C-alpha cells in the first residue's frame, strides 16, 4: 500500500484526471502503457471502486507499494509532458512526491523535462560524418533528413513521424552492430524464451533505445522522448491508428524531429549525456 497523502493525491488528480479518463488514453493504449511496466491494469483487484481508467488508477495507487507507485507516476508524468506542456510548478510538486515514494533524494531544481523545454534545444547542424557510417548509409540518411525537413514545412505530420522513427531505428541498429558486445550485455537487451539475447536485427526500436541509453550512447531526454516517437511510429498501420484514434499534428511531428536530431548529436558525441 502506497503512502500517498490526501494532498499529494490531489496533485496527481489534477495532472492526470480527464473526467474519469486518464490523460488521452483509450482502453487499448491504457492497458499497453501498464503492460510496459509488467502490470495488468484490467485485473479485478484494481476495480473495487469502479472500472473507469481513473478509478482503476486510484485503486492501483492504494494497493501497490511506494516503489511501484513511484514508477508508474513518473511514467505518467513523462507521458503527460510529452503530449502537452505541463506547468513547471505542477511538475516540480509531482517530482518531489515521486522521489519521496521512490526513496530518492530531492535535489533543488530537479524536474521532469517538459516537451516544450525539449523542443527549445537547438541543433544547428547535423554532422553525419561524425557517426562514422558507411557512405551508402550516409547518403540514404541525408536524403531522409532533407525529406523530413520538407515534410515539416508541408505540415505532413504523419510522414514526418514515420520517417523520423525509421531513421532513428536504422542509426541505432548501425551503432549496435558496431558495438555488439556492449549492446548484448545490456540488462535491457531483449531475450528469447530460452533466455538468450536476440539477434540485433530482431531488436525493436524500444529495445534499441533502452540499450543505447543504458550503455551510454543516448542521453536520458532522448530515451524519454524516443519512446514517445516509438509510440507514434507504431501507428504506421492504418487500422491501429483508427482503433486508437491517433491524430498527429505539428507538435508531435516536431518532437519526433527533435528526438532524431538529438539522437544524432548523442551518437556523434556532440552532446553531454
Secondary structure, 3 states (H helix, E strand, C coil): CCCCCHHHHHHHHHHHEECCEECCCCHHHHHHHHHCCCCCCCCHHHCCCCCCHHHHHHHHHHHCCHHHHHHHHHHHHHHHHHHCCCCHHHHHHHHHHHHHHHCCCCCCCCCCCCHHHHHHCCCCCCCHHHHCCCHHHHHHHHHHHHHHHHHHHHCCHHHHHHHHHHHHHHHHHHHHHHCHHHHHHCCCCCECCCCCECCHHHCCHHHHHHHHHHCCCCCHHHHHHHHHHHHHHHHHCHHHHHHHCCCCCHHHHHHHHHHHHHHHHHHCCCCCC
